[in-house]
Amino acid sequence: MKLTRTTYIIGLIALNIALDQISKFIVRAYVTPYETTELLGDKFILTNVENSGAFLSLGSDLNPTLKSIFLLLLPIVVLGYITYYIISNKTLDRFAIFGFACIIGGGIANVYDRILYGSVTDFFHIDLGGIFKTGVFNVADMSVMLGMGLLLYSNFITSKKAKQTAHK
């Protein structure tokens, strides 16, 4: 049985949501809030924090109305549009499709948390001693970042092909 393009896209989105929600379920069930567990020394840490804002807690101090607009309503509209865009745009390459699916899946997973819990569960932290340091993040955040990287790669490949075609 051959998967249709739309089924493939929806499957990728669902897989991203499932991986994120399963990981958050495990963290909520087994990791005490604010407790830290060293996974790779003090370089890679597992913890359990609730983020009531967006990326790096941005917007956590907004009043409830603005928080609902910027952290729930606007993301739902944007994620809906991006979903429509990738399903209807048949010219996207596989990197762009996979990238957009990761962004949509990660976005939906975090919006789901905000609706259900009023915050997003974050649990990974990386600190490579001044070379590289992150805030606390989750699988949905990793999905979004992977998706952004794939979109950049797709754009690079597409523009490179367009330049090669123009020079012929």
Residue pairs with C-beta under 8 A, 6 or more apart in sequence:
3 11
5 87
5 90
5 97
6 87
8 97
9 83
9 86
9 87
9 97
9 101
12 97
12 98
12 101
12 102
12 105
13 83
13 101
13 104
13 105
13 108
14 105
15 105
16 101
16 102
16 104
16 105
16 106
16 108
16 109
16 140
16 143
17 105
17 108
17 109
17 112
19 139
19 143
20 105
20 106
20 109
20 110
20 138
20 139
20 140
20 143
21 109
21 112
23 123
23 138
23 139
24 109
24 113
24 121
24 123
24 138
24 139
27 46
27 48
27 121
27 123
28 48
28 121
31 37
31 46
31 47
31 48
31 123
32 48
33 48
33 49
33 50
34 47
34 48
34 49
35 47
35 48
36 45
36 46
36 47
36 125
37 45
37 46
37 47
38 44
38 45
38 46
39 45
39 46
42 127
43 126
43 127
43 128
43 129
44 124
44 125
44 126
45 124
45 125
45 126
45 127
46 123
46 124
46 125
47 123
47 124
47 125
47 136
48 121
48 123
49 121
49 122
49 123
49 136
50 117
50 119
50 120
50 121
50 122
51 57
51 60
51 119
51 120
51 121
51 122
51 136
52 60
52 67
52 118
52 119
52 120
53 59
53 60
53 61
53 62
53 71
54 70
54 71
55 135
55 141
56 135
57 135
59 66
59 67
59 70
59 71
62 70
62 71
71 111
71 114
72 111
72 114
72 115
75 107
75 110
75 111
76 111
78 107
79 104
79 107
79 108
79 111
82 100
82 103
82 104
83 104
85 100
86 92
86 96
86 97
86 100
86 101
86 104
92 100
92 154
93 154
93 157
93 158
95 150
95 151
95 153
95 154
95 157
96 150
96 151
96 154
96 155
98 147
98 150
99 146
99 147
99 148
99 149
99 150
99 151
99 153
99 154
100 147
100 151
101 147
102 143
102 144
102 146
102 147
102 150
103 143
103 144
103 147
103 148
103 151
104 147
105 140
105 143
106 139
106 140
106 141
106 142
106 143
106 144
106 147
107 140
107 144
109 139
109 140
109 143
110 120
110 138
110 140
110 141
113 119
113 120
113 121
114 120
120 138
120 140
121 138
122 135
122 136
122 137
122 138
122 141
123 136
123 137
123 138
124 134
124 136
124 137
124 138
124 142
125 134
125 135
125 136
125 137
126 132
126 133
126 134
127 133
127 134
